[in-house]
Amino acid sequence: MDNGFLGSILEKMNISNDSEKLDKLNSFYELLVEKNKVMNLTAITDYNEACIKHFADSLALIPYFDVSQCKTVADLGTGAGFPGVPLAIFFPEVQFTLIDSVNKKLLFIEESCSSLGIENVRVLHGRAEDISHGEFRQGFDLAVSRAVSNLSVLSELILGMVKKGGMFVSYKSAQSDDEIKSSSKAVELMGGRIEKVIDFTIPDTELERKFVLIKKVKDTPKRFPRKAGTPLKSPLG
């Protein structure tokens, strides 16, 4: 598989890359498409579309946030491994923990990373509400999520995992302004503060996206997150 298409997109995004990283991304794509024949992992199977909507979108954070300064990163609601696996390929010195409630997806990630020699990824199966109260309480320098949940819900689920002084970056659609504004109360209750909202477009496409950068400025109160299912049913704020 030719690296030219993906390499060109990343270069236009000012993301330095090399053939080893691109080869691993392409190999991960092949494993994803093959497994998708027997398991529902992704609706995106066209190569060019996957390069844009999975790989370039996952890696778009790089020009705006220095992931290399983090030791530990959590990816909540990783699904088939996005953005966690592409970021792990580009930052092999950082430890990534990919979290999801669907174990078969995590098994796919684990098997794929083993096959591709990606040694800095571990998977964690469970509900975020439970994980946030366990051994990973305020344990990560950075948390990321491309999950589709409302930002108020995501903030409650994930900010309890972030160290004081750490960051939560939510990947959001271009049409999420109202959602971001309405999340401010939940972010504050969880010990966070919205530092910056970044608008970006994947080059040569019409894919417009946002990053919401939330700084963890205070410890999360012990009562949060609430019991499993409550954040979704009754969002904070």
FIMARPA-726206 format. One record per residue (C-alpha): residue number from 1; residue in one letter; x, y, z. Coordinates in pm, whole numbers, plus 32768, in hexadecimal, padded with zeros to 4 digits. Example, Ala and Ser with C-alpha at 12.3 -4.5 7.8 and 13.67 -1.06 7.14 Angstrom:
// residues 2
+-----+------+------+------+------+
:  nr : rest :    X :    Y :    Z :
+-----+------+------+------+------+
:   1 :    A : 84CE : 7E3E : 830C :
:   2 :    S : 8557 : 7F96 : 82CA :
+-----+------+------+------+------+
// end
This chain:
// residues 237
+-----+------+------+------+------+
:  nr : rest :    X :    Y :    Z :
+-----+------+------+------+------+
:   1 :    M : 8000 : 8000 : 8000 :
:   2 :    D : 808B : 8153 : 7F99 :
:   3 :    N : 80DB : 8246 : 80B4 :
:   4 :    G : 80BE : 8374 : 7FD2 :
:   5 :    F : 7F54 : 83D4 : 8011 :
:   6 :    L : 7F65 : 83C8 : 818C :
:   7 :    G : 80C2 : 845C : 8199 :
:   8 :    S : 8055 : 8582 : 80C3 :
:   9 :    I : 7F2D : 85D2 : 81A4 :
:  10 :    L : 8002 : 85C7 : 82DF :
:  11 :    E : 810E : 86A3 : 8246 :
:  12 :    K : 8006 : 87A9 : 81F2 :
:  13 :    M : 7F9B : 8797 : 835F :
:  14 :    N : 8104 : 87D9 : 83CB :
:  15 :    I : 811D : 867E : 8464 :
:  16 :    S : 8274 : 85E8 : 842A :
:  17 :    N : 826D : 8479 : 83CE :
:  18 :    D : 8343 : 8364 : 8346 :
:  19 :    S : 8314 : 8221 : 8287 :
:  20 :    E : 8318 : 814B : 83C2 :
:  21 :    K : 81F6 : 820A : 845E :
:  22 :    L : 8132 : 8213 : 8319 :
:  23 :    D : 816B : 809F : 82E2 :
:  24 :    K : 80DE : 8055 : 843B :
:  25 :    L : 7FAC : 812F : 83FB :
:  26 :    N : 7F6E : 8081 : 82B0 :
:  27 :    S : 7F9D : 7F2B : 834C :
:  28 :    F : 7EA9 : 7F88 : 8461 :
:  29 :    Y : 7DB0 : 7FEF : 8353 :
:  30 :    E : 7DD5 : 7E9B : 82AA :
:  31 :    L : 7D9B : 7DE6 : 83F4 :
:  32 :    L : 7C6F : 7EC4 : 843D :
:  33 :    V : 7BCA : 7E83 : 82ED :
:  34 :    E : 7C0B : 7D0E : 8301 :
:  35 :    K : 7B7C : 7CF0 : 8461 :
:  36 :    N : 7A58 : 7DCE : 8400 :
:  37 :    K : 79DD : 7CB6 : 831E :
:  38 :    V : 797B : 7BED : 8451 :
:  39 :    M : 7954 : 7CFD : 8558 :
:  40 :    N : 78B6 : 7E56 : 854D :
:  41 :    L : 79E3 : 7F35 : 858F :
:  42 :    T : 79B6 : 8053 : 849A :
:  43 :    A : 78CD : 80D2 : 838A :
:  44 :    I : 79FC : 8163 : 82D6 :
:  45 :    T : 7AB0 : 8061 : 8202 :
:  46 :    D : 7B1D : 812B : 80D0 :
:  47 :    Y : 7C94 : 8168 : 80EE :
:  48 :    N : 7C98 : 82DC : 809A :
:  49 :    E : 7B6E : 831F : 817B :
:  50 :    A : 7C13 : 8260 : 8298 :
:  51 :    C : 7D52 : 8329 : 826A :
:  52 :    I : 7C8C : 846B : 8291 :
:  53 :    K : 7B83 : 8414 : 8392 :
:  54 :    H : 7C48 : 8321 : 8468 :
:  55 :    F : 7DBD : 8363 : 8448 :
:  56 :    A : 7DDB : 84D4 : 83EF :
:  57 :    D : 7CC3 : 8530 : 84DE :
:  58 :    S : 7D60 : 8469 : 85FB :
:  59 :    L : 7EB7 : 8505 : 85C0 :
:  60 :    A : 7E35 : 8669 : 858A :
:  61 :    L : 7E7A : 86B5 : 86F9 :
:  62 :    I : 7FF3 : 86AB : 86C4 :
:  63 :    P : 8025 : 8813 : 8645 :
:  64 :    Y : 7F57 : 889E : 8767 :
:  65 :    F : 7FC8 : 87D2 : 8894 :
:  66 :    D : 8119 : 8738 : 88E9 :
:  67 :    V : 80BB : 85D1 : 8939 :
:  68 :    S : 822B : 857A : 8964 :
:  69 :    Q : 822D : 8639 : 8AAF :
:  70 :    C : 8138 : 853E : 8B43 :
:  71 :    K : 8197 : 83F3 : 8BE0 :
:  72 :    T : 803A : 835D : 8BEC :
:  73 :    V : 7F0D : 838E : 8B07 :
:  74 :    A : 7DAC : 8302 : 8B25 :
:  75 :    D : 7CC7 : 82DB : 89F7 :
:  76 :    L : 7B60 : 82B7 : 8A6F :
:  77 :    G : 7A63 : 820F : 898B :
:  78 :    T : 7B7A : 81A8 : 889F :
:  79 :    G : 7A9D : 80C0 : 87CF :
:  80 :    A : 7B7D : 8027 : 86C7 :
:  81 :    G : 7CA8 : 80EA : 8749 :
:  82 :    F : 7C78 : 8258 : 86ED :
:  83 :    P : 7D22 : 833F : 8737 :
:  84 :    G : 7DF5 : 8266 : 8820 :
:  85 :    V : 7EA1 : 8179 : 872D :
:  86 :    P : 7F11 : 8280 : 862D :
:  87 :    L : 7F91 : 835F : 8746 :
:  88 :    A : 8047 : 8239 : 87E5 :
:  89 :    I : 80F3 : 81F1 : 8699 :
:  90 :    F : 8170 : 8358 : 868A :
:  91 :    F : 81D5 : 8369 : 87FA :
:  92 :    P : 8273 : 8218 : 8851 :
:  93 :    E : 8310 : 82A8 : 898E :
:  94 :    V : 81B6 : 82F8 : 8A23 :
:  95 :    Q : 80DD : 81F1 : 8AD0 :
:  96 :    F : 7F7A : 81E2 : 8A47 :
:  97 :    T : 7E52 : 8141 : 8AF8 :
:  98 :    L : 7D2B : 8103 : 8A0F :
:  99 :    I : 7BDF : 80E5 : 8AC5 :
: 100 :    D : 7A97 : 805B : 8A47 :
: 101 :    S : 7968 : 7FA1 : 8ACD :
: 102 :    V : 7963 : 7EB2 : 89A2 :
: 103 :    N : 7A67 : 7DA8 : 89E5 :
: 104 :    K : 7A71 : 7D12 : 8885 :
: 105 :    K : 7AEB : 7E5F : 87FA :
: 106 :    L : 7BFF : 7E6A : 88FD :
: 107 :    L : 7C66 : 7D07 : 88A1 :
: 108 :    F : 7C87 : 7D78 : 8737 :
: 109 :    I : 7D63 : 7E9D : 87A5 :
: 110 :    E : 7E39 : 7DBC : 8881 :
: 111 :    E : 7E6B : 7CBB : 876E :
: 112 :    S : 7EB4 : 7DC7 : 8668 :
: 113 :    C : 7FB3 : 7E7D : 8740 :
: 114 :    S : 8061 : 7D34 : 878E :
: 115 :    S : 806D : 7CDE : 861C :
: 116 :    L : 80F7 : 7E36 : 85BE :
: 117 :    G : 81F5 : 7E4D : 86D9 :
: 118 :    I : 8147 : 7F71 : 8783 :
: 119 :    E : 81BE : 7F41 : 88E8 :
: 120 :    N : 813D : 807E : 8991 :
: 121 :    V : 7FC8 : 802B : 8987 :
: 122 :    R : 7F01 : 7F77 : 8A92 :
: 123 :    V : 7D89 : 7F45 : 8A93 :
: 124 :    L : 7C97 : 7F70 : 8BB2 :
: 125 :    H : 7B3B : 7EDE : 8BAD :
: 126 :    G : 7A2C : 7F7D : 8C82 :
: 127 :    R : 7942 : 809E : 8CC6 :
: 128 :    A : 79E5 : 81F2 : 8CEC :
: 129 :    E : 7919 : 8235 : 8E25 :
: 130 :    D : 79BF : 810B : 8ECE :
: 131 :    I : 7B1C : 8140 : 8E40 :
: 132 :    S : 7B20 : 82A9 : 8EB8 :
: 133 :    H : 7AF2 : 8234 : 9020 :
: 134 :    G : 7BF8 : 8121 : 900F :
: 135 :    E : 7D72 : 810D : 8FF3 :
: 136 :    F : 7D73 : 8201 : 8ECD :
: 137 :    R : 7CD7 : 831C : 8F97 :
: 138 :    Q : 7D8B : 845A : 8F2A :
: 139 :    G : 7E97 : 8380 : 8E8F :
: 140 :    F : 7EC4 : 8409 : 8D2E :
: 141 :    D : 7F81 : 8537 : 8CAB :
: 142 :    L : 7E9A : 854E : 8B7D :
: 143 :    A : 7D47 : 84C0 : 8B24 :
: 144 :    V : 7CB6 : 84C7 : 89C6 :
: 145 :    S : 7B69 : 845C : 8939 :
: 146 :    R : 7AC2 : 8452 : 87E6 :
: 147 :    A : 798C : 83BD : 8889 :
: 148 :    V : 783F : 844A : 8816 :
: 149 :    S : 77BB : 848F : 8973 :
: 150 :    N : 775A : 85EF : 89D8 :
: 151 :    L : 7881 : 86B3 : 8A66 :
: 152 :    S : 77D7 : 86DA : 8BB9 :
: 153 :    V : 77BB : 8560 : 8BCF :
: 154 :    L : 791D : 8526 : 8B53 :
: 155 :    S : 79A9 : 861E : 8C4D :
: 156 :    E : 790A : 8566 : 8D6F :
: 157 :    L : 797E : 8416 : 8CEC :
: 158 :    I : 7AE5 : 8473 : 8CA2 :
: 159 :    L : 7B61 : 8598 : 8D73 :
: 160 :    G : 7B74 : 84BE : 8EA9 :
: 161 :    M : 7C86 : 83FA : 8DF6 :
: 162 :    V : 7D5A : 852F : 8DAB :
: 163 :    K : 7E6D : 85A7 : 8E93 :
: 164 :    K : 7E58 : 8704 : 8F22 :
: 165 :    G : 7F18 : 87D6 : 8E28 :
: 166 :    G : 7EC9 : 86E2 : 8D11 :
: 167 :    M : 7DED : 870F : 8BDF :
: 168 :    F : 7CB7 : 867A : 8B42 :
: 169 :    V : 7C93 : 86AC : 89CB :
: 170 :    S : 7B40 : 8663 : 8932 :
: 171 :    Y : 7B24 : 8633 : 87B9 :
: 172 :    K : 79E1 : 86DC : 874E :
: 173 :    S : 7920 : 8732 : 8612 :
: 174 :    A : 791E : 888F : 857F :
: 175 :    Q : 77B2 : 88B8 : 85EE :
: 176 :    S : 77F6 : 888A : 8761 :
: 177 :    D : 7801 : 89F6 : 87DB :
: 178 :    D : 76BE : 89E0 : 88A4 :
: 179 :    E : 7727 : 8893 : 8939 :
: 180 :    I : 7875 : 8924 : 89A5 :
: 181 :    K : 77D3 : 8A54 : 8A47 :
: 182 :    S : 76D6 : 8981 : 8B04 :
: 183 :    S : 77EB : 889E : 8B8B :
: 184 :    S : 7899 : 89AE : 8C55 :
: 185 :    K : 77E5 : 8959 : 8D9B :
: 186 :    A : 7838 : 87E8 : 8D83 :
: 187 :    V : 79A3 : 8835 : 8D2E :
: 188 :    E : 79BF : 891B : 8E5C :
: 189 :    L : 791B : 8822 : 8F4A :
: 190 :    M : 7A13 : 8718 : 8EDE :
: 191 :    G : 7B3E : 87FB : 8F23 :
: 192 :    G : 7B7A : 886B : 8DBE :
: 193 :    R : 7B8C : 89AC : 8CF9 :
: 194 :    I : 7B5C : 89D7 : 8B84 :
: 195 :    E : 7CA7 : 8A6B : 8B13 :
: 196 :    K : 7C78 : 8A7D : 899D :
: 197 :    V : 7B99 : 8A12 : 887E :
: 198 :    I : 7C55 : 89D5 : 8739 :
: 199 :    D : 7BAD : 89C6 : 85E5 :
: 200 :    F : 7C5B : 8902 : 84D4 :
: 201 :    T : 7C17 : 886C : 837F :
: 202 :    I : 7CC0 : 8738 : 82EE :
: 203 :    P : 7D7D : 87BB : 81B8 :
: 204 :    D : 7CDC : 8786 : 8063 :
: 205 :    T : 7B98 : 8715 : 8108 :
: 206 :    E : 7A5D : 87B1 : 8193 :
: 207 :    L : 7A89 : 8700 : 82E2 :
: 208 :    E : 7A73 : 8817 : 83E5 :
: 209 :    R : 7AB9 : 87BD : 854F :
: 210 :    K : 7AFE : 8851 : 86A5 :
: 211 :    F : 7BE2 : 8801 : 87C8 :
: 212 :    V : 7B6D : 8863 : 8922 :
: 213 :    L : 7C98 : 887E : 8A0C :
: 214 :    I : 7C34 : 885D : 8B7A :
: 215 :    K : 7D37 : 8897 : 8C89 :
: 216 :    K : 7D17 : 87D7 : 8DD0 :
: 217 :    V : 7D43 : 88EF : 8ECF :
: 218 :    K : 7CB2 : 884C : 9009 :
: 219 :    D : 7C86 : 86F0 : 9095 :
: 220 :    T : 7B40 : 864C : 902C :
: 221 :    P : 7A4E : 8631 : 9155 :
: 222 :    K : 7A3C : 84CB : 91D6 :
: 223 :    R : 78C9 : 84AF : 9186 :
: 224 :    F : 790E : 84CB : 900E :
: 225 :    P : 78D6 : 8425 : 8F28 :
: 226 :    R : 7785 : 83AA : 8F9E :
: 227 :    K : 771E : 823E : 8F86 :
: 228 :    A : 771B : 818E : 8E35 :
: 229 :    G : 760F : 820F : 8D48 :
: 230 :    T : 75BD : 834A : 8E0F :
: 231 :    P : 769B : 8440 : 8D4F :
: 232 :    L : 75F3 : 83E4 : 8C06 :
: 233 :    K : 7491 : 83EB : 8C95 :
: 234 :    S : 74C2 : 852C : 8D5A :
: 235 :    P : 75E7 : 8600 : 8CDC :
: 236 :    L : 7681 : 86F8 : 8DCF :
: 237 :    G : 761E : 8864 : 8DA6 :
+-----+------+------+------+------+
// end
